[in-house]
Amino acid sequence: MLVIGAGPAGSACAYWLAEAGWDVIVVEKKHFPREKTCGDGLTPRAVRQLGDMGLGSVLAGAHRFEGLRACAFGRALELRWPAHPSFPEHGYTITRHDLDQAVAENAQKAGAKLLQGTEALEPLEPTPAAAGASRAGAPPGMPVGAARSLASCTGVLVRSVDGGGTREIRARYVVVADGANSRLGRSLGTMRDQSYPMGMALRGYFRSEHHDDRFIESHLDIRDASGDVVPGYGWVFPLGDGRVNVGVGVLSSSKRWRGTNTTRLMDAFVDWAPKYWGLSPDTSCGPPTGGRLPMGLAVGPRSGANVVVVGDAAGAVNPFNGEGIAYGYETGRLAAACLGQALAGEGPAALAGYEARLQHAYGLYYKTARLFVRLINQPKVLRACVSTGMRSEHAMGWVLRIMANLVRPDEIGPAEHAYRVVAALAGITPEA
């Protein structure tokens, strides 16, 4: 088994495979620890996955927070994480600099072989992808990539980033987990559906006396140069180590927002953020970094005869809130289950079940999120939704439950009822 990329998805997949006793090699271009652009926030879904992988001791040293402080139009609501039978009622903040190394080393301890500073260059002896309809010609409503499959390969050509020649690593199965700009995925046939949401984000670190706040903070009314509320949010996430993680994220799923200058938005947000955070050029720890993230399972196909694509490489980020870490862990785990079946005797046929698992876990939820994104790209709708919601703590609590993907399966409350109504609408609404 060969895993390309030791981020959340790749390391989780490697852990679960190694834990089950399979031989796993993980190829990672960077050396740990390394910086990674991220909000550094772990929601209850991510905390659950880390706990399942035995990483409770890592979280014990991280900064714990109890919920979200939602701010907009002069109002602020402190919303605690909702109760759920499968997830904790708290989250953590921890830098990806520290977290990703811990998760990768955990996979190593389970038996995976980790090759750091090793770049995957190209697949070995790729075979053509399975014939089928192109994405453009796929029937309406068909999941991205479902009309065809990935090319297969016998391994990957790699080289050390520290110098030296190339070499081949052969494997029966390959996991593509090399991130949002997945070069290996594209070489095997993945494509991004440009009608699906794309996120743009920029973040930096600042020193702050409120670094140990018990709530992460999101501002839902960030504005562009013309004063219009932008579909996205600004955030301040306390890290508990003297710093806060500050950033802006924008959804660029319509032509109106594709030219948004995130650097200017970031500067404006830092200047405008509540003064108790103490954000200024003097408290900045360095220039911000950013990137783009495909969302809502925007990238496909996600499986082939001996290849699966996980995490950001599959566009698995939640369009409702821009969360990607939890979905990296979860998709890596789902892929590991299918790969384990394949290795146990079912062969390549088992990988066909990976797409079905993804659709069961996220299909309708992400389609509902994509509909939500289309609606809030209209400034008047966005302003109405945010300003109305901020008048009711109960309503915003329901919104948090839905957007954090914490709708309860065991009871029907207001949030569950509201989600079912919207999901039913999404289920019959064609996507552009």
C-alpha positions in Angstrom: 0.0 0.0 0.0 1.4 3.4 -1.0 0.0 6.7 0.4 1.0 10.0 -1.3 0.9 12.8 1.3 1.1 12.7 5.1 -1.5 15.4 5.8 -4.7 14.7 7.7 -6.2 12.4 5.1 -3.1 10.5 4.2 -1.9 10.0 7.7 -5.3 8.9 8.9 -5.6 6.4 6.0 -2.1 5.1 6.7 -2.9 4.7 10.4 -6.1 2.7 10.0 -4.4 0.4 7.4 -1.3 -0.1 9.5 -3.4 -0.6 12.6 -5.2 -3.4 10.7 -1.8 -5.1 10.0 -1.3 -4.1 6.3 2.1 -2.9 5.0 2.0 0.8 4.3 4.5 3.3 2.9 3.7 7.0 3.2 5.5 9.5 0.9 5.6 13.1 2.1 7.3 15.9 0.2 8.0 18.1 3.3 9.9 17.4 6.5 8.0 17.5 9.7 7.4 19.8 11.5 6.3 22.1 8.7 3.9 25.1 8.5 0.5 24.7 6.9 -2.0 27.4 6.1 -5.1 26.7 8.1 -7.4 28.1 10.7 -6.0 25.6 13.2 -9.4 24.8 14.7 -10.6 21.3 15.5 -14.4 20.9 15.7 -16.1 18.0 17.5 -15.9 15.9 14.4 -12.2 16.2 14.2 -11.8 15.7 17.9 -13.7 12.4 17.6 -11.4 11.1 14.8 -8.2 12.1 16.7 -9.5 10.3 19.8 -10.3 7.2 17.8 -6.7 7.2 16.6 -5.4 7.3 20.2 -4.2 10.9 20.1 -6.0 12.1 23.2 -2.6 13.0 24.8 -1.9 15.4 22.0 -5.2 17.1 22.5 -4.6 17.3 26.2 -1.8 19.8 25.5 -3.9 21.8 23.1 -6.1 24.8 23.8 -9.7 23.7 24.4 -12.7 25.9 23.4 -16.3 25.4 24.3 -18.0 26.9 21.2 -18.4 29.7 18.7 -18.8 33.4 19.2 -20.8 34.6 16.1 -20.5 38.3 15.4 -22.3 40.4 12.8 -24.0 43.8 12.5 -23.0 44.9 16.0 -24.3 41.7 17.7 -22.4 38.9 19.3 -23.8 35.5 20.3 -21.8 32.9 22.3 -22.9 29.5 21.0 -21.8 26.3 22.8 -21.2 23.2 20.7 -24.5 21.2 20.6 -24.9 17.9 22.3 -24.6 14.9 20.0 -24.4 11.2 20.8 -21.3 10.6 18.6 -19.2 13.7 19.2 -17.8 15.7 22.2 -19.2 19.1 23.1 -15.9 20.9 22.8 -13.2 21.6 20.3 -9.4 22.4 20.3 -7.0 24.8 18.6 -3.6 23.5 17.7 -1.3 24.5 14.9 -0.9 22.3 11.9 2.8 22.7 12.5 2.4 20.5 15.6 -0.7 18.5 14.8 0.2 17.1 11.4 3.5 15.8 12.8 1.8 14.1 15.7 -0.7 12.3 13.4 2.0 11.2 10.9 4.1 9.9 13.7 1.1 8.1 15.1 0.7 6.3 11.8 4.4 5.4 12.0 3.9 3.9 15.5 1.1 1.8 14.1 3.5 0.3 11.6 3.5 2.6 8.6 6.8 3.5 7.0 7.0 7.3 6.6 9.4 8.7 3.9 9.8 12.5 4.6 11.4 14.9 2.1 10.3 12.6 -0.7 8.4 14.0 -3.7 6.0 11.9 -5.8 6.8 12.8 -9.4 4.5 10.7 -11.6 2.6 7.4 -11.7 4.3 4.3 -13.0 2.8 2.7 -16.0 -0.6 4.3 -15.7 -3.4 2.4 -17.5 -6.3 4.3 -19.2 -9.2 5.3 -17.1 -12.4 3.3 -17.5 -14.5 4.4 -20.5 -17.7 6.3 -19.7 -19.4 9.6 -20.2 -17.4 12.7 -19.7 -18.3 15.1 -16.9 -19.8 17.5 -19.3 -22.1 14.8 -20.6 -23.0 13.1 -17.4 -26.7 13.0 -16.5 -28.0 15.8 -14.2 -27.6 15.0 -10.5 -24.8 12.5 -11.1 -22.0 12.9 -8.5 -18.9 14.4 -9.8 -16.7 11.8 -11.3 -19.3 9.0 -11.1 -19.4 8.8 -14.9 -15.9 7.4 -15.2 -13.0 6.1 -13.0 -9.4 7.0 -12.4 -6.5 5.5 -14.3 -4.7 2.8 -12.4 -0.9 2.6 -11.9 1.7 0.2 -10.5 3.3 2.7 -8.2 5.0 6.1 -8.2 8.3 7.6 -9.3 9.8 9.6 -6.4 12.9 11.6 -5.6 14.4 13.1 -2.5 13.9 16.9 -2.2 17.4 17.0 -0.5 19.1 15.8 -3.7 19.8 12.5 -5.3 18.3 10.5 -8.1 14.8 9.1 -8.7 13.6 5.7 -7.7 10.4 3.7 -8.1 8.0 2.6 -5.3 5.7 -0.1 -6.4 2.4 -1.0 -4.8 -0.8 -2.9 -5.3 -2.9 0.1 -4.3 -2.2 3.9 -4.2 -3.9 6.5 -2.1 -3.8 10.1 -3.5 -3.6 12.5 -0.5 -1.3 15.2 -1.8 -3.7 18.1 -1.1 -5.8 20.6 -3.0 -3.3 21.1 -5.8 -2.9 17.4 -6.3 -0.5 16.8 -9.1 -0.7 13.1 -8.9 -4.5 13.1 -8.9 -4.5 15.2 -12.1 -2.1 12.9 -13.8 -4.4 10.0 -13.0 -7.5 11.9 -14.4 -9.0 14.0 -11.6 -10.7 17.3 -12.5 -12.4 20.0 -10.6 -16.0 20.8 -11.4 -15.9 24.5 -11.7 -19.6 24.9 -10.9 -18.9 23.7 -7.3 -17.7 26.1 -4.6 -14.1 27.2 -4.3 -12.8 28.8 -1.1 -10.1 31.4 -0.9 -8.5 31.9 2.5 -5.7 34.0 4.1 -4.4 33.7 7.7 -1.8 35.0 9.9 -0.7 34.8 13.6 -0.9 37.7 16.1 0.1 38.1 19.7 -2.9 38.7 22.0 -3.7 39.0 25.7 -6.9 37.1 24.9 -5.0 34.1 23.5 -6.8 31.8 26.0 -10.4 32.8 25.2 -12.8 29.9 25.6 -14.6 30.6 22.3 -13.4 30.8 18.8 -14.8 33.9 17.0 -16.3 34.3 13.6 -17.4 37.5 11.9 -20.1 36.9 9.4 -20.3 40.4 7.9 -16.9 41.0 6.3 -17.2 43.5 3.4 -15.6 44.3 0.1 -14.3 47.7 -1.1 -17.9 48.7 -2.1 -19.3 47.9 1.4 -21.1 44.8 0.3 -21.2 41.9 2.7 -19.0 39.1 1.2 -20.0 35.4 1.2 -17.5 34.2 3.8 -16.3 35.1 7.2 -13.4 36.5 9.2 -12.1 34.6 12.2 -10.0 34.9 15.3 -9.1 31.6 16.9 -7.3 31.7 20.2 -4.3 29.2 20.4 -3.6 29.4 24.1 0.1 30.0 23.6 0.1 33.8 23.5 -1.1 33.9 19.9 -4.4 34.0 18.0 -4.9 32.7 14.4 -6.6 35.4 12.4 -8.0 35.0 8.9 -10.6 35.6 6.2 -12.3 33.1 4.0 -14.3 33.9 0.9 -16.5 31.6 -1.3 -15.6 32.3 -5.0 -18.4 30.3 -6.6 -19.8 33.1 -8.6 -18.2 35.5 -11.0 -19.0 38.4 -8.7 -16.5 37.2 -6.0 -13.8 35.6 -8.1 -11.8 38.8 -8.3 -11.9 39.4 -4.5 -8.6 40.6 -3.1 -8.1 38.5 0.1 -5.1 40.6 1.1 -7.2 43.7 1.2 -10.0 41.9 3.0 -7.5 40.6 5.6 -6.0 44.1 6.2 -9.5 45.6 6.6 -10.6 42.8 8.9 -7.5 43.2 11.1 -8.1 46.9 11.4 -11.9 46.4 12.1 -11.8 43.4 14.4 -12.8 44.0 18.1 -10.1 45.9 19.9 -9.9 43.4 22.8 -7.9 41.1 20.5 -5.2 43.7 20.2 -4.6 43.1 16.5 -2.2 45.5 14.7 0.9 45.4 12.6 2.9 45.6 15.8 1.4 42.4 17.2 1.7 40.5 13.9 4.0 37.5 14.0 4.7 37.6 10.3 3.0 38.0 6.9 -0.2 36.0 6.2 -0.3 33.0 3.9 -3.2 31.7 1.9 -4.5 29.3 -0.6 -7.5 28.0 -2.5 -9.6 25.0 -1.5 -12.1 23.1 -3.7 -15.2 22.2 -1.7 -18.2 19.9 -1.5 -16.5 16.9 -3.2 -15.7 19.1 -6.2 -12.9 16.9 -7.5 -13.5 13.6 -9.2 -13.4 10.8 -10.1 -12.3 9.6 -6.7 -11.6 5.9 -7.3 -10.2 3.5 -9.9 -9.2 -0.1 -10.2 -6.4 0.4 -7.6 -6.4 4.1 -6.7 -8.5 6.2 -4.3 -8.4 10.0 -3.7 -9.0 11.4 -0.2 -9.2 14.7 1.7 -8.4 18.0 0.0 -7.3 16.2 -3.1 -10.9 15.1 -3.5 -12.3 18.5 -2.6 -13.8 17.2 0.6 -13.9 20.6 2.5 -17.4 21.4 4.0 -18.9 24.3 2.0 -21.0 25.3 5.0 -18.0 26.4 7.1 -14.8 25.7 5.3 -13.8 22.9 7.6 -11.3 20.5 6.0 -9.4 18.7 8.8 -12.2 16.5 10.0 -13.2 15.5 6.5 -9.6 14.6 5.7 -9.5 12.2 8.7 -12.9 10.8 7.8 -12.3 10.3 4.1 -9.0 8.7 4.9 -10.7 6.3 7.3 -13.4 5.5 4.7 -10.8 4.8 2.1 -8.9 2.6 4.5 -12.0 0.5 5.1 -12.4 -0.2 1.3 -8.7 -0.8 0.8 -8.7 -3.3 3.7 -11.5 -5.2 2.0 -9.5 -5.2 -1.3 -6.4 -6.4 0.4 -8.3 -9.1 2.3 -9.4 -10.8 -0.9 -12.1 -8.7 -2.6 -9.6 -7.1 -4.9 -10.2 -4.0 -7.0 -14.0 -4.5 -6.8 -13.9 -3.3 -3.2 -12.7 0.2 -4.3 -16.0 0.7 -6.2 -17.6 1.0 -2.7 -15.5 4.0 -1.8 -17.7 6.4 -3.8 -20.8 4.9 -2.3 -19.5 5.4 1.2 -18.7 9.0 0.4 -22.2 9.7 -1.0 -23.8 8.0 2.0 -21.7 10.1 4.4 -21.8 13.5 2.6 -23.8 13.3 -0.7 -27.1 15.0 0.3 -25.5 17.1 3.0 -22.9 18.6 0.6 -25.6 19.1 -2.1 -27.6 21.1 0.5 -24.4 23.1 1.3 -23.8 23.9 -2.3 -27.4 25.2 -2.6 -26.8 27.3 0.5 -23.6 28.7 -1.1 -25.5 29.6 -4.3 -28.1 31.5 -2.2 -25.7 33.5 -0.1 -23.7 34.6 -3.2 -26.6 37.0 -3.6 -25.8 40.0 -1.4 -29.4 40.8 -0.4 -30.0 37.2 0.5 -26.8 37.0 2.5 -27.5 40.2 4.4 -31.1 39.1 5.2 -30.0 35.6 6.4 -27.2 36.9 8.6 -29.1 39.9 10.1 -32.2 37.8 10.8 -30.3 34.9 12.4 -28.2 37.2 14.6 -31.4 38.3 16.3 -32.0 34.9 17.9 -29.5 32.8 19.9 -31.8 29.8 19.4 -31.9 30.2 15.7 -28.1 30.6 15.4 -27.7 27.5 17.6 -29.7 25.6 15.0 -27.5 27.0 12.3 -24.3 26.0 14.1 -25.6 22.4 14.5 -26.3 22.2 10.7 -23.2 24.0 9.5 -20.9 22.0 11.7 -22.6 18.8 10.5 -23.8 17.9 14.0 -27.4 17.2 13.2 -28.6 14.4 15.5 -29.7 11.1 14.0 -31.6 10.0 17.1 -34.1 12.8 17.6 -35.9 15.6 15.6 -35.4 19.0 17.1 -35.8 22.4 15.4 -32.4 22.2 13.7 -33.0 18.7 12.4 -36.5 19.7 11.1 -35.0 22.8 9.4 -32.2 20.7 7.8 -34.6 18.1 6.5 -36.7 20.8 4.8 -33.7 22.4 3.2 -32.2 19.0 2.2 -35.5 17.9 0.6 -35.4 21.1 -1.4 -31.8 20.5 -2.4 -32.6 16.9 -3.4 -35.1 18.1 -6.1 -33.1 21.2 -7.2 -30.9 20.8 -10.2 -27.4 22.1 -9.9 -26.1 24.6 -12.5 
